[in-house]
Amino acid sequence: MNLPGVCDPAVDALIGDVIGAADRPHLQAAARALDRVLLWRWYLVPGWGSQSFHIAYWNRFDNPGKPIREGFNFDTWWVDAAKAVAADAARKAGG
């Protein structure tokens, strides 16, 4: 089920690497590479079946800091300029 409609040979190859990993170190390396490609290309991978929220985000965002009843409302988040500069510097440094 390719709900986001990803059509990318690099993603296909990395998924093949994840599926065909011979051992845990190779699986971890392939999964991390796939995660980086998906993150870099801004793909959203939906997930179902959990009663809790799992969110991954860059350290460039900030939010009101007050929980809301509905769970998460990304419309209230914003890019923090200082965090964005730090995140970009860390990414360029390979961290």
Secondary structure, DSSP 8 states (H G I E B T S, - for coil): --TT----HHHHHHHHHHHT-SSHHHHHHHHHHHHHHHHHTT------S-SS------TTEE--S--BTTB--GGG-EE-HHHHHHHHHHHHTT-
